[in-house]
Amino acid sequence: MTAMDDWVTAACAELGLDPAEVPVPTVLDLARDVAHQVLRPGAPVTAYLLGVAVGRGADPAAAAARLGALAGTWPVELDGSAPGE
């Protein structure tokens, strides 16, 4: 097991969740995309929003793909930063 696996297992136990249902690579990829293409503090907020959507019945992969596509089209300022940075 990796440190991430250990953390996810412990956090899931704390919250009464099944670690097998946590799409870690999907969440990490989405967080990376948002952090690099939108703004860094948006990554954990977006991961939370993904969790809320999944908790309300959204498919994790589909919801992450939609958010990733949104991040990919997010406007970038001329200096290379995202608006608001």
N, C-alpha and C positions, 0 to 999 in steps of 0.2 A: 504494500500500500504506500501511496505517496502522502505527503503532508496534506495535500488538498483532500485526498480520500479520507484521511483521518479527521480533518475538520468537518467535512460534509457529513460524515457518519455521526460525529458527536453533536453537531448542530441539529441534524435530523432527529436524533434521539431526544434532544432537549425539546423539540417542537412536535414530537409525535408523528414524524414524517418518515417515509420509506426512502432511503438514500438511492435506491435503484431508480426512483422516479425523478431524480434531479439530473437534468441534462447539462452537466457542468461545462462541457466544451461549447455548447450553444450559448450559454450565459456569458462565458469568458470571451467568445468571439464577438458577441453583441457589445459587451462592455468595452472591448478594444476599439471597435468601430466608432462607437459614440465618443470615447475619450480622444481619439485621433481626428475625427472628422467633424465633431460638433464642439464639445468642450469637456475637459477632464472631469469636473464635478457632475456632469450629466451621466456618466457611466453608472454609478451606484443608483442614482434616481431611476434611470431607465431599467436597470435590473429589477428594481422594486416594482416599477410599472408592469414589467413583464410578468412578475409573480402575481400581481393583482389580477391581470388579465387571465392568466392560467387558472388562478383560483376561482375565477368566474366562468370557467369552462373553455377558454381559448386553447387551441392546440399550441404547445410550446414552440415547436419548430416553425409553424406558420406565423405566429405572433412575432417571434424573433426575426424571421425573414422580413416581415413588413417593417419592423423598426430599423433593421439594418439597411433596408433600401431607403428609408427616410433619411437616415444618417448619411448615406452615400450621396444623396442629392442636396444635402444641407449647404447653404451658401457659405463661401469662405471669403473673408475680407482680402483686399489687395496685399496686405502684409503677411498673408498666410494664416492668419488667425480666424477663428470662427467669430461671428458677430457676438458682441458682449464680453469677449475675453479681454 
